[in-house]
Amino acid sequence: MARTRRADPRGITLADIARAAGVSKITVSRVLRGGPVAGETRDRVLEIVRRLGYVPNRLAGTLSSAGSNLVGVIIPSLANIVFPDVLRGAEAVLDAAGFRSVVGVTDYDPAREEGLIEAMLAWRPAGLIVTGLEHTDRSRAMLTHAGIRVAELMDLDGAGLDIVVGLSNRAAGRASARHLIERGYRRLAYVGHDLGQDRRAAKRFEGFREALSESAAALVATELMPGRSSAAAGREGLARILDRDGGVDAVYFSNDDMAMGGCFLCLARGIAVPDRVALFGFNGLDLAQALPQPLSTIRSPRVRMGEVGARLVCGREPATVVDLGFELVPGATA
């Protein structure tokens, strides 16, 4: 009577794949990590992997080797197009280099960021990409002692841990104020969101106020809207300011989302922009440039930040700070 072959309780192994493909275990491992392998060999290995139903044990592979191909990417939000742009730049570089990104979203919550850092480090990633320079004490300790490359993106105003890629938000705020001052605006207001959560927006506001203090212009009104930034919040914030003070001649918004809300309010009320009130944002979103009057703003190199940060995390360069700068977009609203 024919005997039924019992399945190996260990499952299909790298050695099984290598033996069937006539290659070494190292070659199989390299193929599965997306490393450089000749096309014909790669195709043969992948065909055997599919045929035998092999599923890599990612945890075991990571713990037994320093060659993990996972890179953690932690961003504040997916609702704001700014951060998907950063992610898009990082993903393109990581994919080309044979790495796979694992994405976490903090919703601007430092405690949530701490939990994500801990969870990702448990998988022994090849590197981590995080947003900003401000973290909890425990997050900083984990990142410092992780033994991997860490890239902090989107801010240069502070002390970094390893790789820092971005722009000076304080300098961007100063440039925004100077643009408005040079065009003759003297009674300025600010509309923003939670500056305790968004430290980069807070730094821009600090730079904006510093530049005003060195000029004949003055900050005469501030409206900080609760919750996340949005066009609706920007519209409501501007409405509150104009209803209180009809003499405000220019408004600086924490970002383009909120500034677009200000544009919509002016359209609805028939307020002439920039003759009656000037509007200025930050980020340089494509949508804001497609308005009937392109928004005056500062464009941040978001995709490039992701690209450079990912390249450095995958490399062996020493700790470094990369200033990608920013571009002032004159637009038509200020």
C-alpha positions in Angstrom: 0.0 0.0 0.0 1.3 3.4 -0.9 2.4 5.5 2.1 1.3 9.2 2.4 4.3 11.5 2.8 3.9 13.5 6.0 4.5 17.2 5.9 7.7 18.5 7.4 6.7 20.3 10.6 9.4 22.8 10.0 7.8 23.9 6.7 9.6 24.8 3.6 13.0 26.3 4.4 15.6 28.5 2.6 17.7 25.3 2.1 14.8 23.6 0.4 14.4 26.5 -2.0 18.2 26.7 -2.6 18.4 23.0 -3.3 15.5 23.1 -5.8 16.9 26.1 -7.6 20.5 24.9 -7.6 21.8 28.1 -5.8 23.1 29.0 -2.4 21.0 29.9 0.6 22.6 33.4 0.4 21.3 33.8 -3.1 17.8 32.8 -2.1 17.9 35.2 0.8 19.1 38.0 -1.4 16.3 37.4 -3.9 13.7 37.5 -1.1 15.1 40.7 0.2 15.0 42.3 -3.2 18.8 42.5 -3.5 20.9 42.4 -6.7 20.6 39.0 -8.4 20.8 38.1 -12.1 17.3 38.1 -13.8 17.3 34.5 -14.8 18.3 33.3 -11.4 15.9 35.6 -9.7 13.0 34.3 -11.8 13.9 30.7 -11.2 14.1 31.2 -7.4 10.8 33.1 -7.3 9.0 30.4 -9.4 10.1 27.8 -6.9 9.1 30.0 -4.0 5.6 30.3 -5.6 5.4 26.6 -6.4 6.4 25.3 -3.0 4.3 27.9 -1.2 7.2 29.3 0.8 6.4 32.1 3.3 9.4 33.9 4.8 9.5 34.1 8.5 10.2 37.8 8.8 10.7 37.9 12.5 13.1 35.0 12.6 15.0 36.3 9.6 15.3 39.7 11.1 16.5 38.5 14.5 19.0 36.1 13.0 20.6 38.6 10.6 21.6 42.2 10.5 20.2 42.3 7.0 16.7 43.3 7.7 15.0 45.0 4.8 12.3 46.8 6.8 12.5 50.6 7.4 10.0 52.2 9.7 8.4 55.5 8.6 6.4 57.4 11.2 4.4 60.4 10.1 1.8 62.6 11.9 -1.1 62.3 9.5 -2.3 60.9 6.3 -5.2 63.4 6.0 -2.8 66.2 5.1 -1.2 65.8 1.7 2.1 67.1 3.0 2.9 63.8 4.7 1.9 61.5 1.9 4.3 63.6 -0.2 7.1 62.9 2.2 6.1 59.2 2.3 6.0 59.0 -1.5 9.6 60.3 -1.8 10.9 57.9 0.9 9.1 54.9 -0.6 10.5 55.5 -4.1 14.1 55.4 -2.7 13.5 52.5 -0.3 11.8 50.4 -3.0 14.7 51.0 -5.5 17.2 49.9 -2.8 15.4 46.7 -1.9 13.8 47.9 1.3 10.2 47.7 2.5 8.6 50.5 4.5 6.4 49.9 7.5 4.3 53.0 8.1 2.8 54.4 11.4 0.7 57.4 11.9 0.9 59.4 15.2 -2.0 61.8 14.8 0.4 64.4 16.4 0.4 62.4 19.7 3.9 62.1 21.2 2.7 59.1 23.3 1.4 57.4 20.2 4.7 58.0 18.5 6.5 56.4 21.4 4.4 53.3 21.1 5.0 53.1 17.4 8.7 53.5 17.8 8.8 50.7 20.4 6.6 48.4 18.2 8.8 49.0 15.1 12.1 48.5 16.9 10.8 45.1 18.2 11.1 43.9 14.6 14.7 45.1 14.4 14.3 47.3 11.3 17.2 48.4 9.2 16.4 52.1 10.0 13.7 54.5 11.1 12.4 57.7 9.6 10.5 60.0 11.9 9.0 63.5 11.7 10.3 66.4 13.6 12.9 66.8 16.3 10.6 66.8 19.4 10.0 63.4 21.0 9.3 62.0 24.5 12.3 61.2 26.7 11.7 57.5 26.2 11.3 57.9 22.4 14.7 59.7 22.3 16.3 57.0 24.5 14.9 54.2 22.3 16.0 55.9 19.1 19.5 56.8 20.5 20.2 53.2 21.6 18.5 51.3 18.8 21.8 50.7 17.0 20.3 51.7 13.6 20.2 54.8 11.4 17.5 57.3 12.4 16.4 60.2 10.1 14.4 63.1 11.5 12.6 65.0 8.7 11.0 68.4 8.1 12.8 70.5 10.7 16.3 71.9 11.4 15.5 74.1 14.5 16.8 71.9 17.3 19.2 69.1 18.2 19.0 66.0 16.0 19.8 62.4 17.0 21.5 61.2 13.8 20.4 62.2 10.4 18.4 65.5 10.1 16.8 66.5 6.8 14.5 69.5 6.2 14.3 73.2 6.5 14.4 75.9 9.1 10.8 76.6 10.0 11.8 79.6 12.0 13.6 81.0 8.9 10.4 80.3 6.8 8.4 82.3 9.3 10.8 85.2 9.1 10.8 85.1 5.3 7.0 85.2 5.3 6.9 88.2 7.6 9.5 90.1 5.5 7.5 89.4 2.3 4.4 91.1 3.8 6.4 93.9 5.4 8.2 94.7 2.1 4.8 95.0 0.5 3.6 97.7 2.9 1.4 95.7 5.2 1.5 96.9 8.8 -1.5 95.5 10.8 -1.0 91.7 10.6 -2.8 88.8 12.1 -2.2 85.1 12.5 -4.6 82.2 12.1 -3.3 78.8 13.1 -4.2 75.5 14.9 -2.8 73.7 18.0 0.7 74.9 18.3 1.4 72.6 21.2 0.9 69.6 18.9 2.4 71.0 15.8 5.8 72.3 16.9 7.0 73.1 13.4 4.0 75.5 12.9 4.9 77.0 16.3 8.5 77.6 15.2 7.3 79.3 12.0 5.1 81.6 14.1 8.0 82.4 16.4 10.1 83.4 13.4 7.2 85.4 12.0 6.9 87.4 15.3 10.7 87.9 15.5 10.7 89.5 12.1 7.7 91.7 13.0 9.4 92.9 16.2 12.3 94.2 14.1 10.0 96.3 11.8 7.3 99.0 11.9 4.6 96.3 11.5 2.7 94.8 14.3 0.8 91.6 15.1 -2.6 92.9 16.1 -4.6 89.7 16.3 -4.1 85.9 16.8 -6.7 83.2 16.3 -5.7 79.6 17.3 -8.4 77.1 16.2 -8.8 73.9 18.3 -8.1 70.5 16.7 -6.4 69.8 13.3 -5.7 72.3 10.6 -8.3 72.4 7.8 -9.8 74.8 5.3 -12.9 75.0 7.5 -10.8 76.0 10.5 -9.0 78.6 8.4 -12.2 80.1 7.2 -13.7 80.3 10.6 -10.5 81.7 12.1 -10.3 84.5 9.5 -14.0 85.3 10.0 -13.4 85.8 13.8 -10.5 88.1 13.2 -12.2 90.2 10.6 -15.3 90.5 12.6 -13.3 91.8 15.6 -10.9 94.0 13.8 -11.7 95.6 10.4 -8.3 97.2 10.2 -6.3 94.0 9.7 -4.6 94.3 6.3 -2.7 90.9 6.1 -3.1 87.5 7.6 -0.5 84.8 8.0 -1.8 81.2 8.2 -0.1 78.2 9.7 -0.4 76.3 6.4 -2.0 76.4 3.0 -5.0 74.3 4.1 -6.1 77.0 6.5 -5.1 79.8 4.0 -7.4 78.3 1.4 -10.2 78.4 3.9 -9.4 82.1 4.2 -9.6 82.5 0.4 -13.0 80.8 0.4 -14.3 83.2 3.1 -13.1 86.2 1.1 -14.8 84.9 -2.0 -18.1 84.3 -0.1 -18.0 87.8 1.5 -16.8 89.6 -1.6 -13.7 90.8 0.2 -11.0 92.0 -2.2 -7.7 90.0 -2.0 -5.1 91.4 -1.6 -6.4 95.0 -1.8 -8.5 94.7 1.3 -6.7 91.9 3.1 -3.6 89.9 2.0 -3.4 86.1 2.7 -0.2 84.1 3.1 0.3 80.4 3.8 2.9 77.7 4.0 3.7 74.4 2.2 3.1 75.3 -1.5 0.3 72.9 -2.2 -0.6 72.4 -5.9 -4.3 72.9 -5.0 -3.6 76.3 -3.5 -1.8 77.4 -6.7 -4.9 76.4 -8.7 -7.2 78.9 -7.0 -8.5 81.8 -9.1 -5.8 83.8 -7.3 -2.8 81.6 -6.7 -1.9 81.6 -3.0 1.1 83.5 -1.8 3.1 81.0 0.3 6.3 79.2 0.9 6.9 75.9 -0.8 8.6 73.1 1.2 10.6 70.4 -0.6 8.4 67.5 0.9 9.1 64.8 -1.6 12.8 65.6 -1.7 12.9 65.4 2.2 11.6 61.8 2.0 14.0 60.9 -0.8 17.1 62.3 1.0 16.1 60.9 4.4 15.5 57.4 3.0 18.8 57.5 1.0 20.8 58.4 4.1 19.0 55.9 6.3 20.0 53.1 3.8 23.6 54.3 3.6 26.7 54.4 5.8 27.3 58.1 5.9 28.1 59.6 9.3 25.5 61.6 11.2 24.6 64.7 9.2 22.3 67.7 8.8 20.9 68.4 5.3 19.3 71.8 4.8 17.0 71.6 1.7 15.8 75.1 2.1 12.5 76.5 0.9 11.0 78.6 -1.9 8.9 81.7 -1.5 6.1 81.7 -4.0 4.8 85.3 -4.5 1.4 84.2 -5.7 -1.4 86.7 -6.1 -2.9 87.0 -2.6 -0.2 89.1 -0.9 
